[in-house]
Amino acid sequence: MHDARTVQIGTILGNIADELDISQELYDEMVEKYEHLGNWIKDDNEERFRTGSEIYTQGSVRLGTMIKPVKDGCEYDVDLVYRRELAKSGVTQEELVQSAGDQLERYIAYRKDEGLDVPELVRRRRCWALNYDGRFHMDVIPAIPADEPKYGIELADVAILITDREQHEWQHSNPKGYAEWFHSREREVFDRQIVSMAAAKKVDIESIPAERVRTPLRRIVQILKRHRDIRYNGDPDDKPISIIITTLAASVYSNETELFSALMSAVRKMPDAVQKIGGKWWIPNPVKPEENLADRWNEYPQRAERFFEWMGLALADLSAAEQKTGIANFSESLSPLFGDEVVRKSMERFGRSMDEAQQSGNLKMATNTGTLGSVGSSVPKNTWFGD
């Protein structure tokens, strides 16, 4: 059993992660948009596009680790794969990219004819972006099946090849395989949480989108990404990249249920999970071990320095916040780390929920998630961080 103070801090950090998350309304719109695109592409009857195809999410959308941008007015980034059943021997990278662009232009024309909101189409390094009026943009990455999988047999059928303007060779990728690996690191807690969510909503488990379950691991990734964005705002080139944060956090996570303890454990262990082989920094891709996610660190040594510097800052910042007494002092210590507005809303939500629970005598800690609420083991009257 964790002490009440640790659980309180974890509950507040969970609230912060909730504030950073994409809203349900915007999430529903995002899903509607990419499902509409995928269905339209499957039904497109122009001969040159009539191949087996699939649109699916990748990255933070698929993992459930999206966070809002630091600056108001910036867009959420929704990463999609447009996988076509074509052989590498039958299409070049440029042909695949151009074909996808032509089809997306047809899709935009269709939306205009139907009186639907029309996105702006923009060519990027690896993808085409559909920009939806400042709310979010969908990065559509053209892909084909991998011809010679370099993965385990169980992942071979979902490996893909993607295009890159700056690379002559096709690039190997496996977003579905990576998501399955990530999920395997949290499966024990995830299975319990999705059952609880379904019971609370009185629905079947199958009706709960897996990417909307917020396990401690997913919240750890969200919290660390936000801390990074605040600490390195204005330094986009050298700040730690999300794939490294996500991979290291998942590698050291051990299905802990209490968020603050799990977060502190991750921050302490993540630096030691980075390898050095032959004098070079090395973080293997868990679904493609020969790929080094830290390869750019060896080309730009300052990026490794920034990562370890940031890990030290995260540990120091969280440790300092933990020592604060008084709810006001604790809140003040978090604002520089996660943003004034996000922390203010999180603390207000925490205060309301604790007051209501204490007044009713129903303040409890859930045994499966370690959060405070009305279900679980009774929690004694707390001291509100020394107040």
C-alpha positions as CSV (number, residue, x, y, z in Angstrom):
1,M,0.0,0.0,0.0
2,H,1.4,3.4,-0.9
3,D,1.1,6.3,1.6
4,A,-1.7,8.8,1.0
5,R,0.8,11.6,0.0
6,T,2.3,9.5,-2.8
7,V,-1.1,8.6,-4.0
8,Q,-2.2,12.2,-3.9
9,I,0.7,13.3,-6.0
10,G,0.0,10.5,-8.5
11,T,-3.6,11.6,-8.7
12,I,-2.6,15.2,-9.5
13,L,-0.1,14.0,-12.1
14,G,-2.9,11.8,-13.6
15,N,-5.1,14.9,-13.8
16,I,-2.2,16.8,-15.5
17,A,-2.0,14.0,-18.1
18,D,-5.7,14.2,-18.6
19,E,-5.5,17.9,-19.2
20,L,-2.7,17.3,-21.8
21,D,-4.7,14.7,-23.6
22,I,-6.8,15.3,-26.7
23,S,-10.4,16.1,-25.8
24,Q,-13.0,13.5,-26.4
25,E,-14.8,15.8,-28.9
26,L,-11.6,16.4,-30.9
27,Y,-10.7,12.7,-30.7
28,D,-14.1,11.7,-32.1
29,E,-13.7,14.1,-34.9
30,M,-10.2,12.8,-35.7
31,V,-11.4,9.2,-35.8
32,E,-14.3,10.2,-38.0
33,K,-11.9,12.0,-40.4
34,Y,-9.4,9.2,-40.8
35,E,-12.0,6.5,-41.0
36,H,-13.8,8.4,-43.7
37,L,-10.6,8.8,-45.6
38,G,-9.8,5.1,-45.3
39,N,-13.3,4.0,-46.4
40,W,-13.3,6.5,-49.4
41,I,-9.9,5.2,-50.5
42,K,-11.2,1.6,-50.4
43,D,-14.2,2.6,-52.6
44,D,-12.2,4.7,-55.1
45,N,-12.9,3.1,-58.4
46,E,-10.3,4.8,-60.6
47,E,-8.3,1.9,-62.1
48,R,-4.8,3.0,-61.1
49,F,-5.8,3.1,-57.5
50,R,-7.6,-0.2,-57.4
51,T,-5.2,-2.2,-55.1
52,G,-5.7,-3.6,-51.7
53,S,-5.2,-0.7,-49.3
54,E,-5.5,0.2,-45.6
55,I,-5.3,3.4,-43.6
56,Y,-4.3,3.0,-39.9
57,T,-2.9,5.1,-37.1
58,Q,0.7,5.0,-35.9
59,G,2.8,6.7,-33.2
60,S,1.3,8.5,-30.3
61,V,-2.3,8.2,-31.6
62,R,-2.1,4.5,-31.7
63,L,-0.2,4.2,-28.4
64,G,-2.6,6.6,-26.5
65,T,0.2,9.0,-25.6
66,M,-0.8,12.2,-27.5
67,I,-0.4,15.5,-25.8
68,K,-1.5,19.0,-26.6
69,P,1.0,21.5,-28.0
70,V,2.6,23.9,-25.6
71,K,1.5,27.0,-27.6
72,D,-2.2,27.7,-28.0
73,G,-3.4,27.6,-31.5
74,C,-0.9,24.9,-32.6
75,E,-2.3,21.7,-34.1
76,Y,-2.4,18.1,-32.9
77,D,-0.3,15.8,-35.2
78,V,-2.2,12.7,-36.3
79,D,0.1,10.1,-38.0
80,L,-1.5,7.7,-40.5
81,V,-0.1,5.0,-42.7
82,Y,-1.5,4.5,-46.2
83,R,-0.5,0.9,-47.0
84,R,-1.0,-0.3,-50.5
85,E,-0.6,-3.9,-51.7
86,L,2.2,-3.2,-54.2
87,A,5.5,-4.9,-54.7
88,K,8.7,-2.9,-54.3
89,S,9.8,-4.2,-57.7
90,G,6.7,-2.6,-59.3
91,V,6.8,0.9,-58.0
92,T,9.4,3.5,-57.1
93,Q,9.3,5.7,-54.0
94,E,8.4,8.8,-56.1
95,E,5.7,7.0,-58.0
96,L,4.1,5.8,-54.7
97,V,4.2,9.3,-53.2
98,Q,2.9,11.0,-56.3
99,S,0.1,8.4,-56.7
100,A,-0.9,9.0,-53.0
101,G,-0.9,12.8,-53.7
102,D,-3.1,12.4,-56.8
103,Q,-5.6,10.3,-54.8
104,L,-5.7,12.7,-51.9
105,E,-6.4,15.6,-54.3
106,R,-9.3,13.5,-55.6
107,Y,-10.5,13.0,-52.0
108,I,-10.4,16.7,-51.3
109,A,-12.4,17.4,-54.5
110,Y,-14.9,14.8,-53.3
111,R,-15.3,16.5,-49.9
112,K,-15.8,19.8,-51.6
113,D,-18.5,18.4,-53.9
114,E,-20.2,16.9,-50.8
115,G,-20.2,20.2,-48.9
116,L,-17.8,18.8,-46.3
117,D,-15.0,20.8,-44.6
118,V,-12.0,20.7,-47.0
119,P,-8.4,20.3,-45.7
120,E,-5.3,21.8,-47.2
121,L,-2.9,19.3,-48.8
122,V,0.8,19.8,-48.2
123,R,3.8,17.7,-49.4
124,R,6.3,16.9,-46.6
125,R,9.5,14.9,-46.4
126,R,7.9,11.5,-45.8
127,C,4.2,12.1,-46.2
128,W,1.3,14.2,-47.4
129,A,-0.4,16.3,-44.7
130,L,-4.1,17.1,-44.6
131,N,-4.5,20.2,-42.5
132,Y,-7.9,20.7,-40.9
133,D,-8.3,24.4,-40.0
134,G,-5.9,24.6,-37.1
135,R,-7.4,21.7,-35.1
136,F,-5.2,18.9,-36.3
137,H,-3.3,17.7,-39.3
138,M,-3.2,14.2,-40.6
139,D,0.2,13.1,-41.9
140,V,-0.5,10.4,-44.4
141,I,2.6,8.3,-45.0
142,P,2.6,6.1,-48.2
143,A,3.8,2.6,-47.6
144,I,4.0,-0.9,-49.1
145,P,4.5,-4.3,-47.5
146,A,8.1,-5.1,-46.5
147,D,9.6,-7.5,-49.1
148,E,12.3,-9.0,-46.9
149,P,11.2,-8.6,-43.3
150,K,13.9,-8.0,-40.8
151,Y,11.7,-8.7,-37.8
152,G,10.5,-11.7,-35.8
153,I,8.2,-14.0,-37.6
154,E,5.2,-12.9,-35.6
155,L,5.7,-9.3,-36.8
156,A,6.7,-10.0,-40.4
157,D,3.2,-9.6,-41.8
158,V,2.8,-6.0,-40.5
159,A,6.2,-4.7,-41.5
160,I,6.2,-2.0,-44.1
161,L,8.5,0.1,-46.4
162,I,8.0,3.9,-46.4
163,T,9.3,6.6,-48.6
164,D,11.8,9.4,-47.7
165,R,12.8,12.4,-49.9
166,E,16.3,12.4,-48.3
167,Q,17.0,8.7,-48.6
168,H,17.6,6.7,-51.8
169,E,16.6,3.4,-50.3
170,W,13.2,2.5,-49.0
171,Q,13.0,2.8,-45.2
172,H,11.8,-0.1,-43.0
173,S,9.2,0.5,-40.4
174,N,6.7,-1.4,-38.3
175,P,4.3,0.8,-36.4
176,K,1.8,-2.0,-35.7
177,G,4.6,-4.2,-34.4
178,Y,6.0,-1.4,-32.2
179,A,2.5,-0.7,-30.7
180,E,2.1,-4.4,-29.9
181,W,5.5,-4.4,-28.1
182,F,4.5,-1.3,-26.2
183,H,1.2,-2.9,-25.2
184,S,3.0,-6.0,-24.0
185,R,4.9,-3.8,-21.5
186,E,1.7,-2.7,-19.9
187,R,-0.6,-5.6,-20.6
188,E,-1.2,-6.6,-16.9
189,V,-2.4,-3.2,-15.8
190,F,-4.1,-2.5,-19.2
191,D,-6.3,-5.6,-18.9
192,R,-7.5,-4.6,-15.4
193,Q,-8.1,-1.0,-16.4
194,I,-10.2,-1.7,-19.4
195,V,-12.4,-4.1,-17.4
196,S,-12.9,-1.3,-14.8
197,M,-13.7,1.2,-17.5
198,A,-16.2,-1.0,-19.2
199,A,-17.9,-1.8,-15.9
200,A,-18.1,1.9,-15.0
201,K,-19.6,2.8,-18.3
202,K,-21.8,-0.4,-18.3
203,V,-20.6,-1.4,-21.8
204,D,-18.7,-4.4,-23.3
205,I,-15.0,-4.3,-23.2
206,E,-14.9,-4.4,-27.0
207,S,-16.6,-1.0,-27.2
208,I,-13.7,0.7,-25.3
209,P,-11.1,2.0,-27.8
210,A,-7.7,0.5,-26.6
211,E,-6.0,3.8,-27.3
212,R,-8.3,5.6,-24.9
213,V,-7.2,3.5,-21.9
214,R,-4.8,5.6,-19.8
215,T,-2.4,3.2,-18.1
216,P,0.4,4.5,-15.8
217,L,2.9,3.9,-18.6
218,R,0.9,6.0,-21.1
219,R,0.6,8.8,-18.5
220,I,4.3,8.6,-17.8
221,V,5.1,9.1,-21.5
222,Q,2.6,12.0,-21.7
223,I,4.1,13.7,-18.6
224,L,7.7,13.3,-19.7
225,K,6.9,14.6,-23.2
226,R,5.3,17.7,-21.7
227,H,8.2,18.3,-19.3
228,R,10.5,18.0,-22.3
229,D,8.5,20.4,-24.4
230,I,8.4,23.0,-21.6
231,R,12.1,22.6,-20.7
232,Y,13.3,22.7,-24.3
233,N,10.7,25.0,-25.8
234,G,12.4,26.8,-28.7
235,D,15.1,24.1,-29.1
236,P,13.4,21.6,-31.4
237,D,16.6,20.1,-33.0
238,D,18.4,18.8,-29.9
239,K,15.6,18.1,-27.5
240,P,15.0,14.3,-26.8
241,I,12.7,12.8,-29.4
242,S,9.4,11.1,-28.5
243,I,10.4,7.6,-29.9
244,I,13.4,7.5,-27.5
245,I,11.3,8.7,-24.5
246,T,8.6,6.2,-25.3
247,T,10.9,3.2,-25.9
248,L,13.0,3.8,-22.8
249,A,10.0,4.4,-20.5
250,A,8.3,1.2,-21.8
251,S,11.5,-0.8,-21.4
252,V,11.8,0.0,-17.7
253,Y,8.1,-0.1,-16.8
254,S,7.1,-3.0,-14.6
255,N,3.3,-2.8,-14.5
256,E,3.4,-0.5,-11.5
257,T,-0.1,0.8,-10.6
258,E,0.7,4.0,-8.6
259,L,1.6,6.7,-11.0
260,F,4.1,8.9,-9.1
261,S,6.2,5.9,-7.9
262,A,6.2,4.5,-11.4
263,L,7.2,7.9,-12.9
264,M,10.1,8.3,-10.4
265,S,11.2,4.8,-11.1
266,A,11.2,5.3,-14.8
267,V,13.1,8.6,-14.6
268,R,15.8,6.9,-12.5
269,K,16.1,3.9,-14.7
270,M,15.8,5.3,-18.2
271,P,19.4,6.7,-18.4
272,D,20.8,3.3,-17.5
273,A,18.7,1.7,-20.3
274,V,20.8,3.5,-22.9
275,Q,23.7,1.3,-24.1
276,K,27.1,2.2,-25.4
277,I,28.5,-0.3,-27.9
278,G,31.9,0.2,-29.5
279,G,32.0,3.7,-28.2
280,K,28.7,4.6,-29.8
281,W,25.3,5.4,-28.1
282,W,22.8,2.6,-28.8
283,I,19.1,2.3,-28.2
284,P,17.7,-0.7,-30.2
285,N,14.3,-0.5,-31.8
286,P,12.4,-3.3,-29.9
287,V,10.8,-4.6,-33.2
288,K,14.0,-4.1,-35.3
289,P,17.0,-4.6,-33.0
290,E,19.5,-3.8,-35.6
291,E,18.1,-0.3,-35.9
292,N,19.6,2.2,-33.5
293,L,17.1,4.8,-32.3
294,A,20.1,6.9,-30.9
295,D,22.0,6.9,-34.2
296,R,21.8,10.7,-34.5
297,W,23.4,11.0,-31.1
298,N,26.6,9.7,-32.5
299,E,26.4,12.2,-35.4
300,Y,25.3,15.1,-33.1
301,P,26.9,14.4,-29.6
302,Q,25.0,17.3,-28.0
303,R,21.8,15.4,-28.4
304,A,23.0,12.7,-26.0
305,E,24.2,15.4,-23.7
306,R,20.7,17.0,-23.8
307,F,19.0,13.7,-23.1
308,F,21.0,13.0,-19.9
309,E,20.8,16.6,-18.9
310,W,17.0,16.5,-19.3
311,M,16.7,13.3,-17.3
312,G,18.6,14.9,-14.4
313,L,16.3,17.9,-14.6
314,A,13.2,15.8,-14.6
315,L,14.4,13.9,-11.5
316,A,15.4,17.1,-9.7
317,D,12.2,18.9,-10.6
318,L,9.9,16.0,-9.5
319,S,11.9,15.4,-6.3
320,A,11.7,19.1,-5.4
321,A,8.0,19.2,-6.0
322,E,7.5,16.1,-3.8
323,Q,9.2,17.9,-0.9
324,K,6.8,20.9,-0.9
325,T,4.3,21.3,1.9
326,G,1.0,22.9,1.4
327,I,-1.2,22.5,-1.7
328,A,-0.4,26.0,-2.9
329,N,3.4,25.5,-2.8
330,F,3.0,22.1,-4.5
331,S,1.0,23.6,-7.3
332,E,3.4,26.5,-7.7
333,S,6.3,24.0,-8.1
334,L,4.5,22.2,-10.9
335,S,3.5,25.2,-13.0
336,P,7.0,25.8,-14.5
337,L,7.2,22.1,-15.4
338,F,3.9,21.6,-17.1
339,G,2.3,25.0,-17.7
340,D,0.3,27.3,-15.6
341,E,-3.1,26.6,-17.1
342,V,-2.7,22.8,-17.2
343,V,-1.6,22.8,-13.5
344,R,-4.4,25.2,-12.4
345,K,-7.1,23.0,-13.9
346,S,-5.6,19.8,-12.6
347,M,-5.4,21.2,-9.0
348,E,-8.9,22.5,-9.2
349,R,-10.1,19.1,-10.3
350,F,-8.1,17.4,-7.5
351,G,-9.5,19.8,-4.9
352,R,-13.1,19.3,-5.9
353,S,-12.8,15.5,-6.0
354,M,-11.1,15.3,-2.6
355,D,-13.5,17.6,-0.9
356,E,-16.5,15.7,-2.2
357,A,-15.0,12.3,-1.3
358,Q,-14.0,13.4,2.2
359,Q,-17.3,15.1,2.9
360,S,-19.1,11.9,2.0
361,G,-16.7,9.6,3.8
362,N,-16.0,7.8,0.5
363,L,-12.3,8.6,-0.1
364,K,-10.7,5.4,-1.2
365,M,-7.8,4.1,-3.3
366,A,-8.4,1.8,-6.2
367,T,-6.3,-1.3,-5.9
368,N,-5.8,-1.8,-9.6
369,T,-4.7,1.8,-10.5
370,G,-3.5,3.4,-7.3
371,T,-5.8,6.5,-7.8
372,L,-8.0,8.2,-5.3
373,G,-11.7,8.0,-5.7
374,S,-14.8,6.2,-4.4
375,V,-13.7,2.6,-5.1
376,G,-11.1,0.5,-3.4
377,S,-9.5,0.5,0.0
378,S,-10.3,3.3,2.5
379,V,-7.8,6.1,2.8
380,P,-7.5,8.0,6.1
381,K,-8.0,11.7,6.4
382,N,-5.1,13.4,4.5
383,T,-3.1,16.4,5.5
384,W,-3.3,18.2,2.1
385,F,0.5,18.3,1.8
386,G,0.9,19.7,5.3
387,D,-2.0,22.2,5.3
